[in-house]
Amino acid sequence: MLVTAISRARSRLIIVGDFEWIAQSISPESVLGRVYSHLLEHGYQIPLTEVRDSPTQSRLHAVR
């Protein structure tokens, strides 16, 4: 399912997950491992506390 979401994403993709678990539990050669590596290099992380505690307008601005 994740691979389908990634392949169909045009300009933005938001992934919610436990990245610590992914790092400890998957093989770097697996599809998820390669996606994880790509996200670490090219993506950026918005801490859950920032998303949860900030006003809607701030969240929208942070994701754009």
C-alpha positions as CSV (number, residue, x, y, z in Angstrom):
1,M,0.0,0.0,0.0
2,L,2.8,2.4,0.9
3,V,4.5,1.7,-2.5
4,T,1.3,2.6,-4.3
5,A,0.9,5.8,-2.4
6,I,4.5,6.8,-3.1
7,S,4.3,6.0,-6.8
8,R,1.1,8.0,-7.2
9,A,2.2,11.0,-5.1
10,R,2.7,14.0,-7.4
11,S,4.1,16.8,-5.3
12,R,3.6,15.8,-1.6
13,L,3.5,12.7,0.4
14,I,2.8,12.7,4.1
15,I,3.7,9.5,6.0
16,V,2.8,9.0,9.6
17,G,4.7,6.2,11.3
18,D,7.1,5.0,13.9
19,F,10.5,5.8,12.3
20,E,12.4,4.4,15.2
21,W,10.7,1.0,14.8
22,I,11.3,1.1,11.0
23,A,15.0,1.8,11.5
24,Q,15.4,-1.1,14.0
25,S,13.1,-3.7,12.3
26,I,13.7,-3.6,8.6
27,S,16.4,-4.5,6.2
28,P,18.0,-1.5,4.4
29,E,17.8,-3.5,1.2
30,S,14.0,-3.9,1.4
31,V,11.6,-1.6,-0.3
32,L,10.6,0.0,3.0
33,G,14.3,0.3,3.9
34,R,15.0,2.2,0.6
35,V,12.0,4.4,1.1
36,Y,13.1,5.1,4.7
37,S,16.6,6.1,3.5
38,H,15.2,8.3,0.8
39,L,12.9,10.1,3.3
40,L,15.9,10.7,5.7
41,E,17.8,12.3,2.9
42,H,15.1,14.3,1.1
43,G,12.1,14.7,3.4
44,Y,11.6,16.6,6.6
45,Q,9.9,15.7,9.8
46,I,7.2,17.6,11.6
47,P,7.1,16.6,15.3
48,L,3.8,15.3,16.4
49,T,3.6,17.8,19.2
50,E,3.9,20.6,16.7
51,V,1.1,19.2,14.6
52,R,-1.1,18.5,17.6
53,D,-0.5,21.8,19.5
54,S,-0.4,24.4,16.8
55,P,-3.3,26.2,15.2
56,T,-4.5,24.9,11.9
57,Q,-3.1,27.7,9.8
58,S,0.4,27.1,11.2
59,R,0.2,23.4,10.3
60,L,-0.9,24.1,6.8
61,H,2.0,26.5,6.3
62,A,4.5,24.0,7.7
63,V,3.5,21.3,5.3
64,R,3.5,23.5,2.1
